[in-house]
Amino acid sequence: MTVICSAQGVFMLEGACPGEDAEKLLQCLASNPAAIIDIRRCESAHTAVIQVLIAFKPKLLNVPRDNPIWRWVLPSLNSQE
C-alpha cells in the first residue's frame, strides 16, 4: 500500500502511487480535510492521485526537491513549501 493514513492526521505517500490509490487518498482527505501529507518517500504518482491532491490542496511535508513531478505539481497545489 502506498497511501498510509494515520489517525493523527498526517498521511504518507510512499513509492509509486498507482491510480488505485486515489480512492484511498480521497477517503483519507475527505474524512480529515486538514490532513498533512508527507511525500518524502513518494517516487511517482498517477494523475488520479495528483488530481485528489489538487482538489484538496493539503499541506505537504518533506517535498523531495530532486523529483521533477513535485516541481510541476506544486504550483497547482499552492503549497506552503
FIRONU-271737 format. One record per residue (C-alpha): residue number from 1; x, y, z. Coordinates in steps of 0.001 Angstrom, whole numbers, plus 524288, in hexadecimal, padded with zeros to 5 digits. Example, Ala and Ser with C-alpha at 12.3 -4.5 7.8 and 13.67 -1.06 7.14 Angstrom:
<kolses>
KOLSE seq    xx    yy    zz
KOLSE   1 8300C 7EE6C 81E78
KOLSE   2 83566 7FBDC 81BE4
</kolses>
This chain:
<kolses>
KOLSE seq    xx    yy    zz
KOLSE   1 80000 80000 80000
KOLSE   2 80570 80D28 7FC3C
KOLSE   3 7FBBC 815EE 8037B
KOLSE   4 7FD5A 814C6 81221
KOLSE   5 7F2C0 81B84 81A0D
KOLSE   6 7F4B0 81E9A 8284A
KOLSE   7 7EB06 82268 832BB
KOLSE   8 7F3AB 82E1A 83616
KOLSE   9 7F0AD 834AD 82915
KOLSE  10 7FDF9 832CA 822C2
KOLSE  11 7FD2E 82A11 816D8
KOLSE  12 8088A 824B0 80F0F
KOLSE  13 809EB 821F1 8009C
KOLSE  14 8143A 817A7 7FE4D
KOLSE  15 81AAF 811E3 7F241
KOLSE  16 81388 81231 7E543
KOLSE  17 80568 815ED 7E812
KOLSE  18 7FC93 80F83 7DDD4
KOLSE  19 7EF3C 81458 7D9B0
KOLSE  20 7E897 80AB4 7E2C5
KOLSE  21 7EE1D 8124C 7EE50
KOLSE  22 7E68E 81E81 7EA9B
KOLSE  23 7DA36 818D7 7F0CF
KOLSE  24 7E12A 815F5 7FDA6
KOLSE  25 7E751 82386 7FDCB
KOLSE  26 7DA20 82998 7FAC3
KOLSE  27 7D3E6 8226C 8063A
KOLSE  28 7DEEC 82673 80F65
KOLSE  29 7DE1A 834C9 80B78
KOLSE  30 7CF47 83515 80B70
KOLSE  31 7CF0B 83007 8195E
KOLSE  32 7D9C4 83976 81D89
KOLSE  33 7DA59 84593 814AF
KOLSE  34 7E4D9 84BD5 81D3F
KOLSE  35 7EDE9 84052 81B34
KOLSE  36 7FC45 84209 81857
KOLSE  37 8027A 839B7 80DC0
KOLSE  38 8108E 8352B 80F2B
KOLSE  39 815EA 8326D 80196
KOLSE  40 8245C 83042 8048F
KOLSE  41 82376 82201 8002E
KOLSE  42 81A88 8241A 7F47B
KOLSE  43 82216 820AC 7E831
KOLSE  44 816EE 822BB 7DE96
KOLSE  45 8083F 824BE 7DEA5
KOLSE  46 7FDA6 82178 7D4EE
KOLSE  47 7F633 82D35 7CFC7
KOLSE  48 7EA2E 828C2 7D774
KOLSE  49 7F202 82A18 7E41E
KOLSE  50 7F6D4 83777 7DFB5
KOLSE  51 7E8CB 83B95 7DCC5
KOLSE  52 7E488 83814 7EA90
KOLSE  53 7EFB7 84027 7F007
KOLSE  54 7EC16 84BA6 7E74E
KOLSE  55 7DDD0 84AA4 7EB5E
KOLSE  56 7E0C2 84ABF 7F9FF
KOLSE  57 7ED4D 852E5 7F9DA
KOLSE  58 7F2A1 84CF2 8066D
KOLSE  59 7FEED 851D6 80CEC
KOLSE  60 80A7F 849E6 80827
KOLSE  61 81628 84605 8106E
KOLSE  62 823B6 84219 80C24
KOLSE  63 8222F 8452F 7FDB6
KOLSE  64 82D37 83E61 7F657
KOLSE  65 833B4 84978 7EEDB
KOLSE  66 83AE0 8403B 7E5AB
KOLSE  67 82E5E 839D5 7E0AB
KOLSE  68 82956 840D8 7D478
KOLSE  69 81B33 83CC8 7D69E
KOLSE  70 81A20 8455F 7E2B4
KOLSE  71 8205E 85103 7DBDB
KOLSE  72 81574 85016 7D1D1
KOLSE  73 80A6D 84D82 7DB61
KOLSE  74 80DAA 856C0 7E697
KOLSE  75 8091A 86326 7DFB1
KOLSE  76 7FBA9 85CF5 7DDD2
KOLSE  77 7FAFF 8598C 7EC2B
KOLSE  78 7FE50 86755 7F0CE
KOLSE  79 806F7 86088 7FA9E
KOLSE  80 80D24 86766 8061F
KOLSE  81 81A13 860DB 802C9
</kolses>
